[in-house]
Amino acid sequence: MKKSLLVLVIVTTCALGLSAGVQTASGDNGATVTRATVQSFFVDENGIFYPATCDETQVINGNQRKETFHCTFDAAAPAPFVCDTSIGCVWFSDFDGAEATSTHFVITRSGLMVGWALY
């Protein structure tokens, strides 16, 4: 893939899109776990915008934060794709818009977007 293609492939956030179903709990190990269904999207190498709805879990433990996500596209889904920080892909938190320091996600043939991000 071209480097420019990877730079254009951006998944980002709409923090205002958090649904009313946000659940937060503290674990026995001091971790804070937040689960929510949020609006997100994927932009492909041609700049085509694909809105998605994601079930996300955010775990904050000390100074580490990890988010996992399982998304379905609201209409048409983009072509299958594997995205990783090592090839130039980025992810922005759907909770607060922060850019991940590391991420890995896939868009499956069945149209799911599944992955994780570290902050």
N, CA, C and O atoms as a Tinker XYZ file with bonds, in Angstrom:
   476  protein
     1  N      0.831000   -1.186000    0.000000    73     2
     2  CA     0.000000    0.000000    0.000000    64     1     3
     3  C      0.869000    1.241000    0.000000    63     2     4     5
     4  O      1.978000    1.254000    0.534000    81     3
     5  N      0.354000    2.240000   -0.590000    73     3     6
     6  CA     1.083000    3.494000   -0.614000    64     5     7
     7  C      1.001000    4.163000    0.752000    63     6     8     9
     8  O      0.006000    4.047000    1.468000    81     7
     9  N      2.078000    4.868000    1.091000    73     7    10
    10  CA     2.127000    5.588000    2.362000    64     9    11
    11  C      0.971000    6.589000    2.448000    63    10    12    13
    12  O      0.334000    6.722000    3.492000    81    11
    13  N      0.706000    7.295000    1.330000    73    11    14
    14  CA    -0.378000    8.283000    1.344000    64    13    15
    15  C     -1.725000    7.627000    1.613000    63    14    16    17
    16  O     -2.591000    8.217000    2.259000    81    15
    17  N     -1.900000    6.411000    1.118000    73    15    18
    18  CA    -3.135000    5.678000    1.376000    64    17    19
    19  C     -3.310000    5.462000    2.872000    63    18    20    21
    20  O     -4.402000    5.646000    3.409000    81    19
    21  N     -2.234000    5.072000    3.539000    73    19    22
    22  CA    -2.319000    4.786000    4.961000    64    21    23
    23  C     -2.568000    6.043000    5.780000    63    22    24    25
    24  O     -3.254000    6.001000    6.802000    81    23
    25  N     -2.011000    7.156000    5.331000    73    23    26
    26  CA    -2.226000    8.401000    6.055000    64    25    27
    27  C     -3.680000    8.840000    5.922000    63    26    28    29
    28  O     -4.259000    9.390000    6.859000    81    27
    29  N     -4.270000    8.591000    4.746000    73    27    30
    30  CA    -5.658000    9.002000    4.534000    64    29    31
    31  C     -6.667000    8.112000    5.245000    63    30    32    33
    32  O     -7.804000    8.518000    5.484000    81    31
    33  N     -6.248000    6.901000    5.580000    73    31    34
    34  CA    -7.164000    5.987000    6.257000    64    33    35
    35  C     -7.223000    6.391000    7.717000    63    34    36    37
    36  O     -6.313000    6.091000    8.490000    81    35
    37  N     -8.274000    7.059000    8.086000    73    35    38
    38  CA    -8.406000    7.580000    9.435000    64    37    39
    39  C     -9.744000    7.163000   10.014000    63    38    40    41
    40  O    -10.796000    7.342000    9.400000    81    39
    41  N     -9.676000    6.620000   11.176000    73    39    42
    42  CA   -10.897000    6.354000   11.924000    64    41    43
    43  C    -10.904000    7.368000   13.044000    63    42    44    45
    44  O     -9.914000    7.506000   13.762000    81    43
    45  N    -11.978000    8.063000   13.200000    73    43    46
    46  CA   -11.987000    9.124000   14.198000    64    45    47
    47  C    -13.250000    9.103000   15.014000    63    46    48    49
    48  O    -14.019000    8.143000   14.987000    81    47
    49  N    -13.445000   10.159000   15.725000    73    47    50
    50  CA   -14.399000   10.148000   16.800000    64    49    51
    51  C    -15.475000   11.203000   16.682000    63    50    52    53
    52  O    -15.336000   12.198000   15.971000    81    51
    53  N    -16.520000   10.958000   17.382000    73    51    54
    54  CA   -17.547000   11.957000   17.607000    64    53    55
    55  C    -17.938000   11.800000   19.064000    63    54    56    57
    56  O    -18.924000   11.136000   19.384000    81    55
    57  N    -17.157000   12.418000   19.950000    73    55    58
    58  CA   -17.352000   12.223000   21.383000    64    57    59
    59  C    -18.752000   12.622000   21.822000    63    58    60    61
    60  O    -19.273000   12.098000   22.806000    81    59
    61  N    -19.354000   13.543000   21.097000    73    59    62
    62  CA   -20.722000   13.940000   21.453000    64    61    63
    63  C    -21.728000   12.850000   21.113000    63    62    64    65
    64  O    -22.886000   12.917000   21.524000    81    63
    65  N    -21.287000   11.853000   20.370000    73    63    66
    66  CA   -22.185000   10.787000   19.974000    64    65    67
    67  C    -22.342000    9.689000   21.013000    63    66    68    69
    68  O    -22.995000    8.683000   20.735000    81    67
    69  N    -21.778000    9.842000   22.178000    73    67    70
    70  CA   -21.946000    8.825000   23.216000    64    69    71
    71  C    -23.431000    8.637000   23.506000    63    70    72    73
    72  O    -24.164000    9.607000   23.700000    81    71
    73  N    -23.852000    7.410000   23.531000    73    71    74
    74  CA   -25.265000    7.151000   23.798000    64    73    75
    75  C    -25.553000    7.240000   25.292000    63    74    76    77
    76  O    -24.640000    7.289000   26.117000    81    75
    77  N    -26.817000    7.259000   25.613000    73    75    78
    78  CA   -27.227000    7.364000   27.013000    64    77    79
    79  C    -26.886000    6.107000   27.803000    63    78    80    81
    80  O    -26.976000    6.113000   29.031000    81    79
    81  N    -26.497000    5.034000   27.128000    73    79    82
    82  CA   -26.242000    3.764000   27.789000    64    81    83
    83  C    -24.824000    3.591000   28.301000    63    82    84    85
    84  O    -24.347000    2.458000   28.359000    81    83
    85  N    -24.135000    4.641000   28.669000    73    83    86
    86  CA   -22.772000    4.535000   29.178000    64    85    87
    87  C    -22.796000    3.911000   30.564000    63    86    88    89
    88  O    -23.542000    4.352000   31.439000    81    87
    89  N    -21.972000    2.876000   30.763000    73    87    90
    90  CA   -21.873000    2.202000   32.060000    64    89    91
    91  C    -20.433000    2.263000   32.532000    63    90    92    93
    92  O    -19.523000    1.904000   31.786000    81    91
    93  N    -20.213000    2.712000   33.760000    73    91    94
    94  CA   -18.873000    2.791000   34.319000    64    93    95
    95  C    -18.837000    2.040000   35.636000    63    94    96    97
    96  O    -19.766000    2.133000   36.438000    81    95
    97  N    -17.751000    1.286000   35.862000    73    95    98
    98  CA   -17.594000    0.543000   37.110000    64    97    99
    99  C    -16.115000    0.504000   37.461000    63    98   100   101
   100  O    -15.259000    0.600000   36.582000    81    99
   101  N    -15.819000    0.364000   38.744000    73    99   102
   102  CA   -14.447000    0.200000   39.207000    64   101   103
   103  C    -14.232000   -1.253000   39.579000    63   102   104   105
   104  O    -15.055000   -1.870000   40.254000    81   103
   105  N    -13.096000   -1.791000   39.120000    73   103   106
   106  CA   -12.783000   -3.182000   39.414000    64   105   107
   107  C    -12.037000   -3.321000   40.721000    63   106   108   109
   108  O    -11.607000   -2.328000   41.310000    81   107
   109  N    -11.885000   -4.552000   41.175000    73   107   110
   110  CA   -11.169000   -4.828000   42.421000    64   109   111
   111  C     -9.703000   -4.426000   42.335000    63   110   112   113
   112  O     -9.082000   -4.139000   43.359000    81   111
   113  N     -9.139000   -4.402000   41.123000    73   111   114
   114  CA    -7.732000   -4.059000   40.954000    64   113   115
   115  C     -7.509000   -2.563000   40.763000    63   114   116   117
   116  O     -6.400000   -2.140000   40.437000    81   115
   117  N     -8.546000   -1.762000   40.960000    73   115   118
   118  CA    -8.435000   -0.316000   40.821000    64   117   119
   119  C     -8.698000    0.195000   39.421000    63   118   120   121
   120  O     -8.663000    1.404000   39.191000    81   119
   121  N     -8.957000   -0.686000   38.493000    73   119   122
   122  CA    -9.233000   -0.271000   37.119000    64   121   123
   123  C    -10.645000    0.298000   37.015000    63   122   124   125
   124  O    -11.561000   -0.148000   37.706000    81   123
   125  N    -10.803000    1.284000   36.146000    73   123   126
   126  CA   -12.115000    1.825000   35.830000    64   125   127
   127  C    -12.503000    1.307000   34.458000    63   126   128   129
   128  O    -11.756000    1.465000   33.492000    81   127
   129  N    -13.670000    0.689000   34.374000    73   127   130
   130  CA   -14.144000    0.107000   33.124000    64   129   131
   131  C    -15.397000    0.857000   32.686000    63   130   132   133
   132  O    -16.355000    0.986000   33.449000    81   131
   133  N    -15.379000    1.349000   31.452000    73   131   134
   134  CA   -16.532000    2.053000   30.897000    64   133   135
   135  C    -16.961000    1.345000   29.627000    63   134   136   137
   136  O    -16.142000    1.069000   28.750000    81   135
   137  N    -18.248000    1.052000   29.534000    73   135   138
   138  CA   -18.820000    0.430000   28.331000    64   137   139
   139  C    -19.867000    1.384000   27.753000    63   138   140   141
   140  O    -20.667000    1.973000   28.481000    81   139
   141  N    -19.840000    1.520000   26.434000    73   139   142
   142  CA   -20.803000    2.406000   25.781000    64   141   143
   143  C    -21.001000    1.998000   24.336000    63   142   144   145
   144  O    -20.136000    1.370000   23.726000    81   143
   145  N    -22.147000    2.362000   23.802000    73   143   146
   146  CA   -22.411000    2.253000   22.378000    64   145   147
   147  C    -22.294000    3.666000   21.829000    63   146   148   149
   148  O    -22.999000    4.574000   22.269000    81   147
   149  N    -21.389000    3.848000   20.853000    73   147   150
   150  CA   -21.065000    5.191000   20.361000    64   149   151
   151  C    -21.101000    5.235000   18.840000    63   150   152   153
   152  O    -21.005000    4.207000   18.168000    81   151
   153  N    -21.238000    6.426000   18.322000    73   151   154
   154  CA   -21.152000    6.650000   16.883000    64   153   155
   155  C    -19.688000    6.853000   16.520000    63   154   156   157
   156  O    -18.953000    7.538000   17.231000    81   155
   157  N    -19.275000    6.261000   15.424000    73   155   158
   158  CA   -17.908000    6.382000   14.945000    64   157   159
   159  C    -17.950000    6.393000   13.428000    63   158   160   161
   160  O    -19.023000    6.483000   12.832000    81   159
   161  N    -16.788000    6.301000   12.805000    73   159   162
   162  CA   -16.761000    6.186000   11.356000    64   161   163
   163  C    -15.381000    5.780000   10.872000    63   162   164   165
   164  O    -14.401000    5.818000   11.616000    81   163
   165  N    -15.331000    5.394000    9.619000    73   163   166
   166  CA   -14.097000    5.021000    8.935000    64   165   167
   167  C    -14.056000    5.798000    7.635000    63   166   168   169
   168  O    -15.077000    5.940000    6.961000    81   167
   169  N    -12.880000    6.306000    7.273000    73   167   170
   170  CA   -12.698000    6.987000    5.995000    64   169   171
   171  C    -11.688000    6.179000    5.192000    63   170   172   173
   172  O    -10.567000    5.953000    5.649000    81   171
   173  N    -12.082000    5.741000    3.992000    73   171   174
   174  CA   -11.174000    4.909000    3.204000    64   173   175
   175  C    -10.173000    5.750000    2.417000    63   174   176   177
   176  O    -10.167000    6.977000    2.515000    81   175
   177  N     -9.320000    5.074000    1.631000    73   175   178
   178  CA    -8.253000    5.750000    0.892000    64   177   179
   179  C     -8.765000    6.710000   -0.166000    63   178   180   181
   180  O     -8.014000    7.561000   -0.644000    81   179
   181  N    -10.045000    6.585000   -0.543000    73   179   182
   182  CA   -10.652000    7.496000   -1.514000    64   181   183
   183  C    -11.419000    8.628000   -0.848000    63   182   184   185
   184  O    -12.062000    9.432000   -1.522000    81   183
   185  N    -11.348000    8.688000    0.482000    73   183   186
   186  CA   -12.050000    9.740000    1.217000    64   185   187
   187  C    -13.522000    9.449000    1.430000    63   186   188   189
   188  O    -14.276000   10.344000    1.812000    81   187
   189  N    -13.946000    8.218000    1.192000    73   187   190
   190  CA   -15.354000    7.860000    1.391000    64   189   191
   191  C    -15.601000    7.626000    2.876000    63   190   192   193
   192  O    -14.868000    6.891000    3.538000    81   191
   193  N    -16.637000    8.259000    3.377000    73   191   194
   194  CA   -17.013000    8.243000    4.793000    64   193   195
   195  C    -18.013000    7.113000    5.029000    63   194   196   197
   196  O    -19.036000    7.026000    4.350000    81   195
   197  N    -17.705000    6.243000    6.005000    73   195   198
   198  CA   -18.582000    5.125000    6.367000    64   197   199
   199  C    -18.995000    5.255000    7.830000    63   198   200   201
   200  O    -18.207000    4.916000    8.713000    81   199
   201  N    -20.202000    5.732000    8.115000    73   199   202
   202  CA   -20.642000    5.828000    9.513000    64   201   203
   203  C    -20.805000    4.431000   10.128000    63   202   204   205
   204  O    -21.188000    3.476000    9.453000    81   203
   205  N    -20.504000    4.345000   11.421000    73   203   206
   206  CA   -20.577000    3.067000   12.121000    64   205   207
   207  C    -21.104000    3.272000   13.536000    63   206   208   209
   208  O    -21.033000    4.369000   14.090000    81   207
   209  N    -21.627000    2.210000   14.101000    73   207   210
   210  CA   -22.045000    2.187000   15.498000    64   209   211
   211  C    -21.182000    1.148000   16.192000    63   210   212   213
   212  O    -21.084000    0.005000   15.745000    81   211
   213  N    -20.546000    1.563000   17.307000    73   211   214
   214  CA   -19.566000    0.696000   17.970000    64   213   215
   215  C    -19.935000    0.421000   19.420000    63   214   216   217
   216  O    -20.330000    1.323000   20.159000    81   215
   217  N    -19.800000   -0.833000   19.810000    73   215   218
   218  CA   -19.851000   -1.206000   21.223000    64   217   219
   219  C    -18.405000   -1.168000   21.697000    63   218   220   221
   220  O    -17.560000   -1.917000   21.206000    81   219
   221  N    -18.128000   -0.287000   22.656000    73   219   222
   222  CA   -16.754000   -0.078000   23.091000    64   221   223
   223  C    -16.603000   -0.287000   24.586000    63   222   224   225
   224  O    -17.513000   -0.020000   25.372000    81   223
   225  N    -15.432000   -0.770000   24.952000    73   223   226
   226  CA   -15.062000   -0.921000   26.354000    64   225   227
   227  C    -13.749000   -0.191000   26.560000    63   226   228   229
   228  O    -12.782000   -0.414000   25.831000    81   227
   229  N    -13.719000    0.675000   27.547000    73   227   230
   230  CA   -12.511000    1.424000   27.900000    64   229   231
   231  C    -12.087000    0.985000   29.297000    63   230   232   233
   232  O    -12.888000    1.003000   30.232000    81   231
   233  N    -10.807000    0.586000   29.432000    73   231   234
   234  CA   -10.266000    0.196000   30.729000    64   233   235
   235  C     -9.119000    1.133000   31.054000    63   234   236   237
   236  O     -8.155000    1.236000   30.296000    81   235
   237  N     -9.228000    1.818000   32.190000    73   235   238
   238  CA    -8.170000    2.713000   32.665000    64   237   239
   239  C     -7.606000    2.098000   33.935000    63   238   240   241
   240  O     -8.330000    1.862000   34.902000    81   239
   241  N     -6.305000    1.841000   33.917000    73   239   242
   242  CA    -5.629000    1.225000   35.054000    64   241   243
   243  C     -4.304000    1.953000   35.258000    63   242   244   245
   244  O     -3.371000    1.784000   34.474000    81   243
   245  N     -4.226000    2.749000   36.294000    73   243   246
   246  CA    -3.021000    3.539000   36.512000    64   245   247
   247  C     -2.867000    4.547000   35.396000    63   246   248   249
   248  O     -3.779000    5.330000   35.131000    81   247
   249  N     -1.713000    4.536000   34.736000    73   247   250
   250  CA    -1.498000    5.491000   33.648000    64   249   251
   251  C     -1.682000    4.851000   32.269000    63   250   252   253
   252  O     -1.239000    5.410000   31.265000    81   251
   253  N     -2.326000    3.695000   32.213000    73   251   254
   254  CA    -2.579000    3.037000   30.928000    64   253   255
   255  C     -4.073000    3.006000   30.643000    63   254   256   257
   256  O     -4.892000    2.782000   31.535000    81   255
   257  N     -4.403000    3.235000   29.394000    73   255   258
   258  CA    -5.791000    3.180000   28.963000    64   257   259
   259  C     -5.871000    2.336000   27.695000    63   258   260   261
   260  O     -5.086000    2.513000   26.764000    81   259
   261  N     -6.828000    1.421000   27.674000    73   259   262
   262  CA    -7.050000    0.586000   26.488000    64   261   263
   263  C     -8.525000    0.605000   26.147000    63   262   264   265
   264  O     -9.384000    0.502000   27.023000    81   263
   265  N     -8.804000    0.737000   24.869000    73   263   266
   266  CA   -10.175000    0.656000   24.389000    64   265   267
   267  C    -10.272000   -0.491000   23.388000    63   266   268   269
   268  O     -9.403000   -0.648000   22.530000    81   267
   269  N    -11.313000   -1.278000   23.500000    73   267   270
   270  CA   -11.608000   -2.302000   22.510000    64   269   271
   271  C    -12.936000   -1.937000   21.868000    63   270   272   273
   272  O    -13.800000   -1.339000   22.509000    81   271
   273  N    -13.096000   -2.295000   20.607000    73   271   274
   274  CA   -14.313000   -1.905000   19.902000    64   273   275
   275  C    -14.757000   -2.984000   18.930000    63   274   276   277
   276  O    -13.951000   -3.711000   18.348000    81   275
   277  N    -16.071000   -3.058000   18.779000    73   275   278
   278  CA   -16.732000   -3.987000   17.870000    64   277   279
   279  C    -17.815000   -3.170000   17.181000    63   278   280   281
   280  O    -18.798000   -2.774000   17.808000    81   279
   281  N    -17.629000   -2.918000   15.887000    73   279   282
   282  CA   -18.490000   -1.970000   15.187000    64   281   283
   283  C    -19.213000   -2.612000   14.004000    63   282   284   285
   284  O    -18.710000   -3.539000   13.369000    81   283
   285  N    -20.390000   -2.097000   13.734000    73   283   286
   286  CA   -21.121000   -2.429000   12.522000    64   285   287
   287  C    -21.319000   -1.140000   11.749000    63   286   288   289
   288  O    -21.506000   -0.075000   12.338000    81   287
   289  N    -21.278000   -1.236000   10.451000    73   287   290
   290  CA   -21.469000   -0.045000    9.623000    64   289   291
   291  C    -22.953000    0.208000    9.451000    63   290   292   293
   292  O    -23.744000   -0.725000    9.306000    81   291
   293  N    -23.322000    1.484000    9.468000    73   291   294
   294  CA   -24.731000    1.867000    9.437000    64   293   295
   295  C    -25.371000    1.658000    8.070000    63   294   296   297
   296  O    -26.593000    1.542000    7.975000    81   295
   297  N    -24.577000    1.610000    7.026000    73   295   298
   298  CA   -25.084000    1.378000    5.670000    64   297   299
   299  C    -24.075000    0.458000    4.982000    63   298   300   301
   300  O    -23.765000   -0.618000    5.494000    81   299
   301  N    -23.573000    0.872000    3.844000    73   299   302
   302  CA   -22.575000    0.066000    3.133000    64   301   303
   303  C    -21.295000   -0.013000    3.965000    63   302   304   305
   304  O    -20.953000    0.914000    4.698000    81   303
   305  N    -20.600000   -1.139000    3.833000    73   303   306
   306  CA   -19.330000   -1.329000    4.539000    64   305   307
   307  C    -18.176000   -1.189000    3.558000    63   306   308   309
   308  O    -18.318000   -1.525000    2.382000    81   307
   309  N    -17.033000   -0.697000    4.031000    73   307   310
   310  CA   -15.854000   -0.622000    3.158000    64   309   311
   311  C    -15.293000   -2.014000    2.877000    63   310   312   313
   312  O    -15.700000   -2.999000    3.494000    81   311
   313  N    -14.365000   -2.075000    1.948000    73   311   314
   314  CA   -13.699000   -3.338000    1.620000    64   313   315
   315  C    -12.912000   -3.837000    2.831000    63   314   316   317
   316  O    -12.497000   -3.034000    3.667000    81   315
   317  N    -12.701000   -5.145000    2.936000    73   315   318
   318  CA   -11.903000   -5.685000    4.044000    64   317   319
   319  C    -10.540000   -5.002000    4.119000    63   318   320   321
   320  O     -9.948000   -4.634000    3.104000    81   319
   321  N    -10.065000   -4.845000    5.350000    73   319   322
   322  CA    -8.859000   -4.042000    5.559000    64   321   323
   323  C     -8.248000   -4.416000    6.900000    63   322   324   325
   324  O     -8.967000   -4.682000    7.863000    81   323
   325  N     -6.927000   -4.435000    6.961000    73   323   326
   326  CA    -6.213000   -4.609000    8.225000    64   325   327
   327  C     -5.440000   -3.329000    8.473000    63   326   328   329
   328  O     -4.704000   -2.859000    7.605000    81   327
   329  N     -5.608000   -2.771000    9.658000    73   327   330
   330  CA    -4.984000   -1.492000    9.985000    64   329   331
   331  C     -4.174000   -1.651000   11.268000    63   330   332   333
   332  O     -4.643000   -2.242000   12.240000    81   331
   333  N     -2.960000   -1.121000   11.260000    73   331   334
   334  CA    -2.080000   -1.233000   12.417000    64   333   335
   335  C     -1.184000   -0.001000   12.474000    63   334   336   337
   336  O     -0.824000    0.562000   11.441000    81   335
   337  N     -0.834000    0.406000   13.666000    73   335   338
   338  CA     0.050000    1.552000   13.851000    64   337   339
   339  C      1.341000    1.374000   13.057000    63   338   340   341
   340  O      1.873000    2.344000   12.517000    81   339
   341  N      1.846000    0.152000   12.981000    73   339   342
   342  CA     3.125000   -0.110000   12.315000    64   341   343
   343  C      3.100000    0.208000   10.820000    63   342   344   345
   344  O      4.157000    0.366000   10.209000    81   343
   345  N      1.903000    0.306000   10.220000    73   343   346
   346  CA     1.812000    0.647000    8.792000    64   345   347
   347  C      1.215000    2.035000    8.576000    63   346   348   349
   348  O      0.850000    2.390000    7.456000    81   347
   349  N      1.117000    2.812000    9.644000    73   347   350
   350  CA     0.689000    4.200000    9.508000    64   349   351
   351  C     -0.761000    4.496000    9.819000    63   350   352   353
   352  O     -1.204000    5.630000    9.637000    81   351
   353  N     -1.507000    3.523000   10.277000    73   351   354
   354  CA    -2.916000    3.765000   10.611000    64   353   355
   355  C     -3.057000    4.446000   11.969000    63   354   356   357
   356  O     -2.195000    4.324000   12.838000    81   355
   357  N     -4.142000    5.148000   12.123000    73   355   358
   358  CA    -4.421000    5.834000   13.385000    64   357   359
   359  C     -5.854000    5.549000   13.822000    63   358   360   361
   360  O     -6.703000    5.156000   13.022000    81   359
   361  N     -6.097000    5.759000   15.110000    73   359   362
   362  CA    -7.438000    5.647000   15.697000    64   361   363
   363  C     -7.569000    6.780000   16.702000    63   362   364   365
   364  O     -6.625000    7.080000   17.432000    81   363
   365  N     -8.714000    7.397000   16.739000    73   363   366
   366  CA    -9.017000    8.431000   17.717000    64   365   367
   367  C    -10.132000    7.920000   18.621000    63   366   368   369
   368  O    -11.099000    7.324000   18.145000    81   367
   369  N     -9.999000    8.150000   19.907000    73   367   370
   370  CA   -10.966000    7.660000   20.881000    64   369   371
   371  C    -12.363000    8.198000   20.599000    63   370   372   373
   372  O    -12.544000    9.388000   20.341000    81   371
   373  N    -13.340000    7.312000   20.653000    73   371   374
   374  CA   -14.733000    7.730000   20.547000    64   373   375
   375  C    -15.243000    8.275000   21.876000    63   374   376   377
   376  O    -16.353000    8.803000   21.943000    81   375
   377  N    -14.443000    8.152000   22.931000    73   375   378
   378  CA   -14.822000    8.694000   24.238000    64   377   379
   379  C    -14.403000   10.158000   24.382000    63   378   380   381
   380  O    -15.188000   10.984000   24.848000    81   379
   381  N    -13.156000   10.485000   23.980000    73   379   382
   382  CA   -12.681000   11.855000   24.205000    64   381   383
   383  C    -11.869000   12.446000   23.059000    63   382   384   385
   384  O    -11.355000   13.558000   23.179000    81   383
   385  N    -11.746000   11.727000   21.961000    73   383   386
   386  CA   -11.043000   12.252000   20.793000    64   385   387
   387  C     -9.530000   12.125000   20.822000    63   386   388   389
   388  O     -8.867000   12.544000   19.873000    81   387
   389  N     -8.961000   11.558000   21.883000    73   387   390
   390  CA    -7.503000   11.420000   21.980000    64   389   391
   391  C     -6.983000   10.480000   20.892000    63   390   392   393
   392  O     -7.642000    9.503000   20.538000    81   391
   393  N     -5.790000   10.786000   20.364000    73   391   394
   394  CA    -5.178000    9.910000   19.373000    64   393   395
   395  C     -4.475000    8.753000   20.072000    63   394   396   397
   396  O     -3.730000    8.958000   21.031000    81   395
   397  N     -4.711000    7.547000   19.594000    73   395   398
   398  CA    -4.080000    6.358000   20.173000    64   397   399
   399  C     -2.579000    6.365000   19.882000    63   398   400   401
   400  O     -2.142000    6.834000   18.831000    81   399
   401  N     -1.795000    5.836000   20.830000    73   399   402
   402  CA    -0.365000    5.668000   20.607000    64   401   403
   403  C     -0.091000    4.373000   19.856000    63   402   404   405
   404  O      0.953000    4.231000   19.219000    81   403
   405  N     -1.026000    3.429000   19.930000    73   403   406
   406  CA    -0.910000    2.149000   19.238000    64   405   407
   407  C     -2.314000    1.624000   18.977000    63   406   408   409
   408  O     -3.202000    1.762000   19.818000    81   407
   409  N     -2.511000    1.017000   17.800000    73   407   410
   410  CA    -3.823000    0.477000   17.470000    64   409   411
   411  C     -3.696000   -0.684000   16.491000    63   410   412   413
   412  O     -2.719000   -0.790000   15.749000    81   411
   413  N     -4.685000   -1.532000   16.505000    73   411   414
   414  CA    -4.802000   -2.604000   15.516000    64   413   415
   415  C     -6.290000   -2.897000   15.360000    63   414   416   417
   416  O     -6.995000   -3.131000   16.342000    81   415
   417  N     -6.756000   -2.880000   14.112000    73   415   418
   418  CA    -8.141000   -3.268000   13.867000    64   417   419
   419  C     -8.278000   -3.840000   12.472000    63   418   420   421
   420  O     -7.432000   -3.623000   11.604000    81   419
   421  N     -9.355000   -4.572000   12.275000    73   419   422
   422  CA    -9.654000   -5.158000   10.967000    64   421   423
   423  C    -11.081000   -4.807000   10.581000    63   422   424   425
   424  O    -11.955000   -4.624000   11.428000    81   423
   425  N    -11.283000   -4.721000    9.286000    73   423   426
   426  CA   -12.635000   -4.668000    8.735000    64   425   427
   427  C    -12.800000   -6.003000    8.035000    63   426   428   429
   428  O    -12.065000   -6.326000    7.102000    81   427
   429  N    -13.770000   -6.773000    8.494000    73   427   430
   430  CA   -13.940000   -8.138000    7.998000    64   429   431
   431  C    -14.762000   -8.172000    6.716000    63   430   432   433
   432  O    -15.401000   -7.188000    6.341000    81   431
   433  N    -14.733000   -9.310000    6.061000    73   431   434
   434  CA   -15.545000   -9.501000    4.847000    64   433   435
   435  C    -17.025000   -9.383000    5.145000    63   434   436   437
   436  O    -17.812000   -9.014000    4.273000    81   435
   437  N    -17.406000   -9.695000    6.375000    73   435   438
   438  CA   -18.827000   -9.593000    6.743000    64   437   439
   439  C    -19.213000   -8.175000    7.166000    63   438   440   441
   440  O    -20.361000   -7.934000    7.538000    81   439
   441  N    -18.262000   -7.234000    7.112000    73   439   442
   442  CA   -18.581000   -5.838000    7.375000    64   441   443
   443  C    -18.468000   -5.401000    8.820000    63   442   444   445
   444  O    -19.059000   -4.388000    9.196000    81   443
   445  N    -17.731000   -6.126000    9.644000    73   443   446
   446  CA   -17.483000   -5.708000   11.026000    64   445   447
   447  C    -16.144000   -4.993000   11.113000    63   446   448   449
   448  O    -15.224000   -5.301000   10.357000    81   447
   449  N    -16.030000   -4.047000   12.024000    73   447   450
   450  CA   -14.756000   -3.408000   12.339000    64   449   451
   451  C    -14.462000   -3.731000   13.794000    63   450   452   453
   452  O    -15.201000   -3.328000   14.691000    81   451
   453  N    -13.372000   -4.465000   14.022000    73   451   454
   454  CA   -13.068000   -4.978000   15.350000    64   453   455
   455  C    -11.607000   -4.687000   15.655000    63   454   456   457
   456  O    -10.734000   -4.904000   14.814000    81   455
   457  N    -11.338000   -4.183000   16.889000    73   455   458
   458  CA    -9.938000   -3.930000   17.228000    64   457   459
   459  C     -9.753000   -3.327000   18.596000    63   458   460   461
   460  O    -10.643000   -3.370000   19.445000    81   459
   461  N     -8.558000   -2.753000   18.797000    73   459   462
   462  CA    -8.182000   -2.156000   20.075000    64   461   463
   463  C     -7.301000   -0.937000   19.839000    63   462   464   465
   464  O     -6.732000   -0.756000   18.762000    81   463
   465  N     -7.203000   -0.111000   20.869000    73   463   466
   466  CA    -6.335000    1.062000   20.828000    64   465   467
   467  C     -5.776000    1.322000   22.221000    63   466   468   469
   468  O     -6.488000    1.176000   23.215000    81   467
   469  N     -4.504000    1.706000   22.298000    73   467   470
   470  CA    -3.855000    2.081000   23.550000    64   469   471
   471  C     -3.575000    3.573000   23.559000    63   470   472   473
   472  O     -3.295000    4.168000   22.519000    81   471
   473  N     -3.655000    4.178000   24.749000    73   471   474
   474  CA    -3.425000    5.619000   24.901000    64   473   475
   475  C     -2.416000    5.855000   26.005000    63   474   476
   476  O     -2.078000    7.002000   26.298000    81   475
